[in-house]
Amino acid sequence: MSVERLMTKRDVPFSLFDVNILDATDEELQEISSTMGLALSVDEMRTIVDYFKKEGRNPTDVELQSLGQAWSEHCCYKSSKPILKEFIFSIDRPDILSRGDAGVMVFDDDYGYALRIESHNHPSAIEPYGGAATGIGGILRDVVCMGAQPIGLVDPLCFGPIDTKKEIPKGMKHPHYLVNGVVSGIRDYGNRVGVPTISGGFFFDDRYTGNCLVNVACLGIVKRDELGVNYASGPGDVMILLGGRTGRDGIHGVTFASADLTSTSDEDSRGAVQLGDPITKEPTIHACLEVNKKGLITGMKDLGGGGLSCVVGEMSLDAGGCGADVDLDKVPLKEDGLAPWEIWVSESQERMMVTCKPENVDKVLEIFDMWDVLATPIARTTDTKHTRLFWNGQMIFDMDLEFLTGGPVYNRPYTIPKVSTKDDEVFPSARADNATMLAMLSDLNIASKEWAIRQYDHEVRASTVIHPMVGKLNRTGPGDASVLMPVPGRYKGLAAAVGCNPWFTAENPYNGGRASVDEACRNIIAVGARPNALTDCLNFGNPEKPERLGEFREAVRGLGELCRDLNLPIPSGNVSLYNEAPGGVGILPTPMILGCGLIDDIRKAVTADMKSEGDRLYLVGRTKDEMGASLFFRKFGGKGGDVPGVDADHLKLMMDKMLDSMDKELVKACHDCSDGGLAVAAAEMCISGGIGLRLDLTAMGDMCMERKLFSESNTRWLAEVSEKDAKEFESIMGPDAVCIGITGGDRFIVNDSKIDLSLDEISRAWNEPMWNLMGGGYQ
C-alpha cells in the first residue's frame, strides 16, 4: 500500500507535507507509522487523530515525527513507568539534591556528586565503535547539564562469547567484532575528552549474541551553590543551541531503540546511529560549566533522545508550564537540504541547550566564542504551553506541550516467571580438583579483563586513588570498587562499583534484582566505603510479551524493596527494553547497578590484594546451599537449585561490622565473594598479591566441598587479618566470620580436596584467555 495519496506537499520553497490522518483507515494509519518510522501503534495513531480532529486540521510531517520521538518507549517509558512508580520512584532521602538529567547527592558541606547510567545497546549492535563512543558522549552531557564536572566513567558491557562458533543471526555482528569495536569506541572517546574510565564489567553469554548491551555511566562533582537545573526560568528566556552542528545522523534513534532488532536493522537503521566528536565535546564541557558558574544561564539540558523535538518541550514545560517559539531555520547544519522534520528530530551529537535572560545572551555567546564552540539563539520561551516552529517566518508546527510530552502509559499484562528451586536441582559431576579450579578461573566471566582496562586512561585528572586493577606491579588482579578523590586537597573519597548478575535474574528475577544491589554494596564495602546511592540501567526484552514484562517487574520489585530496606536512593536511572535478537530471542534480563559510596578518609581505603604471609583469611557472611545459576552449575551442566537470596537485616549488620573493622584498620585486604564463589575470590587475592594460600574449610560445616567452594551466596567477603588483630576482628564480627585459611608460600591449596596449584598456574589460567582471544597474548 502507498500512503503518498495521504500526504500533501505544501506550496512552500522547502520540504513540508500535511499528512491526512483524519480520513485514514486503521490500515492506513499503521502504514503511515511504518513508512514515516514513527513506531507508533494503531491505538496511538488513533489518539493522535482525536487530537487533530479537535484542532480542526491534519498534522504536518514535522508534528507527526515529533510525536513518534516523544511517545517512544525510550523517551516516555510507557511500559515501565507504572512499575517504576510502584517500586523505585518513592524511595526518598533528604540528601538528594536533584533528580534531573543526572541524580545529584550530597558529597560534603560544599559539594554534591552526580551519578547517571544509560544504555546504548541497539546502536552498538549495528555500529559498535560509533555506538559506544556516542554512549560516552551522551552520558557526559547528562552530568554536565547539572553544572557538574565529569570525573569518572564506568562501562559495564554484555556480549555473546568471543570465541563462539555458533551461527550469528542474519544482519548481526560476531561478538569478537563487537567487543573490539565497543572497547575501541569507549577508549578513544573517553581518553580524548580527558575523563578517566574507572570501573566497568564484562558479561558473556549466548543470549547476548544477537543483542549486545553497552551501558555507560558517569560521575561528576559540583559545588552545591552551582548546581544546575534542566529547565528554563519562565516565559521570555532565550534558548541557545550550542556545540555540534545538526545533520542526518541519529534520525529515529529513539524509535530504533524502542523496537526489537531485526535481520535488516543493519541496513534499515544505520542512519539512527549518531556520530560522536570528543574534540568538540571537550571545550563544550568547559564552556557550559563556565556560563553556569558565572550565573549567566537559567537552565541547561543535553540534546539526547529525540534531539530538539524533546529538549525544547521538556525545558519549556518543566519551567512551570511555558511554551516555546522556535526559529528552526536558524539551526546550524552539517549539510544543506535537510527537511524541517529531519532537523527537528535529529540526534546529532555534542549538542546542548542553555536558556538565559535576554540581557545575558551576548555574554553567553561571548564565552562560547572564546572556547570556539558554536552557539546560536534559536528560540524563546512563551506563556502558551504550546511549542511552535517557524521556517523563514512561516509556522509549520503548533502543538500543546502536555499532549506532546505526556505520552501514553500502559499497564501491560505480565506473567510471573517460574523460578529455579532446590527441588529441580541436578548437581554436576565435576569435583573440586585442579582441572575444575583452572576451568573456573579461565572462564570469560571470571578471567582478567586487563586487555580492555589497559586501553582506558584511568589516571587522567589525577584523582583515581584505587584503580580497576590492584596489586603488585605486573601482577595485578581485580579490584572491587574504584575510589576517587573528587575535591583536590580533601581526603573524602567517592567509591564506584558495578553490581549485576543476569544469570540469577534469568532463573529468579526477584532474587536477581536483589543480588545486583547486594553485589554493588559488597564491592563498595570491600574498599572501606559506605554505600550512599545507586543508579540503575534496566535492560530487558520486549515488554509486549507478558513473560518478559514479568521478569522486569519482579526484578524491579526485588531491587526496589531491598533499596528501601537499606535506605538507598536511586536518584537517576534508565530503562532499555526491546533487547531481543532476530527471531525473538531475548537477552538475559539484566538489571545493571552502579553503586556509589562515601569514605571519609581515602588513606584508610582497602584493596583486594594479599598483603603479607602468615595472616589469617576470614570468610565473612553465611554460605548457604544456593547453587542455582552459579558459574559452577552453568559451566559443568548443573540445573535448577535455589538462586541466592538477600537478607536485608543481615546485609545491614554485616556492612556496619565490616566498616567498623576497617575504620580500626584491622582488615589488610578484602574481596567480595561473587562469581565463582569463595574459591575464585581467594585465588584472585593470591594472584594480585603474589602470595600463596592454604584453605581449610572445616569451620564451614558439613556441606560438600564443591558447595563450600563454589556457592555464590550473597553478603559475603574474604578479609585478610594479621594474627595480632585476629581476636579484635572476631569480637567485632561475631559468629559470621570464620577463619578459613593462612596466607603464605607460592601455592594455592585447599585441604580435603584435590586442589593444589602453583601461583603461576592460577595466574596464567586467569590472565591468558582474553589476551589470547583478542590478540597480543599474555606476557
Beta strands, then each sheet from edge to edge (+ up, - down):
strand 1: 7-9
strand 2: 17-19
strand 3: 96-99
strand 4: 103-106
strand 5: 111-119
strand 6: 149-159
strand 7: 197-204
strand 8: 213-223
strand 9: 238-243
strand 10: 299-302
strand 11: 323-327
strand 12: 351-356
strand 13: 375-382
strand 14: 386-391
strand 15: 394-400
strand 16: 464-466
strand 17: 469-470
strand 18: 477-478
strand 19: 482-484
strand 20: 493-499
strand 21: 530-539
strand 22: 572-576
strand 23: 580-581
strand 24: 585-586
strand 25: 590-599
strand 26: 616-620
strand 27: 669-672
strand 28: 693-695
strand 29: 717-721
strand 30: 737-743
strand 31: 747-750
strand 32: 755-758
sheet 1: 1+ 2-
sheet 2: 3+ 4- 5+ 8- 6+ 7+
sheet 3: 10+ 12- 9+ 13- 11+ 14+ 15-
sheet 4: 16+ 19- 20+ 25- 21+ 22+
sheet 5: 17+ 18-
sheet 6: 23+ 24-
sheet 7: 27+ 29- 26+ 30- 28+ 31+ 32-
end
